[in-house]
């Protein structure tokens, strides 16, 4: 069986939040910041091949299953599966207030 590879598209706000998190971690440890960044990017790349590998996003109102989320290093990454693309919609620390959308 041949897997379909989806394109990954990051929302501007999600990119900015990711960059801010990286800079925050970097203040304490450049090495840790690079590790977290690398691991999160690798996790996002994996969903391009297996978009259904994570649970439906419990914060998405009326979610039909195409909105999903996962956590890595205390960050929650929410994404939407479309026909050809994966949209990274949110990047938030898990201790921040969760927002329905």
N, C-alpha and C positions, 0 to 999 in steps of 0.2 A: 504494500500500500504506500503510495506516494503522499507525503505530507505537503500541505500548502504552507508557504511562508508568507506571513503578513508583513506589510510595511508598518513601522512604528512611527507615530507622529506625536510629539510632545506638545501639550498646551503651553502657551507662553508663561502662564502663572505657575504651572507645575515645574517648568524649567527654572524659573526664578526662585521658587521655594527649594528646589534641589540645590541650586548654587548657594543659597543662603545657609542651608544646612551644612554643606561642605565647608564653607568659610567659618561657621561656628565651631565645627569639630576641629578644624585646622588650627584654631587659636590654642587649643590644648595639645594637639598632636598632629603634625603633618602626615606622619605615617598612618595613623588611624583614619584620618580623613581620606587618604588615598585608598585604603582598604575598603572602607564603607562605599566610596564612590564606585570602585571597580566591581564590588559584589552586587550593588544595586543595578548597575548597568548590565551586568551579566544576567541577573534575574529578569530584567526587562527584555533582553535579547531572547531568552528562553520562551517567553510568552509569544514571540513571533512565530514559533513553531508549534506551540501547544497552548493556544489562548484559553482553552477550557480547563486548564490544569488548576485554576484557583476557584474558590467559592464565589457565588454571586455576591455582589456588594450589598450588605444589609442596610446601608444608609441611603441607597437609591430608592426613591419612591416609585412604586409600580414597575419594579425591575422585572423584565421578562427573561432575564438570564444573560443578556449581552453586556451588562455592566458587572464587572468583577473587581476584586481587590485582594491584595496580599500584603503581608508585613515582612519587613527585613530590617534588622538593626533598629528596632523601635520606630521605624517609619512605615507609614501606610501608603501604598501606591494603588490608586483606583484607576481603572481603565475601561474603555468601551470597545467591544468587538464589532466591527462593521464587516461588510462583505470582503473587503480587500485590505483593510487597515486595522491597526490597534491604536486607539487614541489614549495616551496617558493624560488623564484629566486632573488628577490631584496627587500631590506629594505632601504629606503632613506627618508631623511627629505624633505618635499615638497618645501622648499626654495632652495634646491640644484638644479643645472641645470638638467633638465630632459634629459634622454638619450634614443634614439630609439635603438631598438635591433631587 
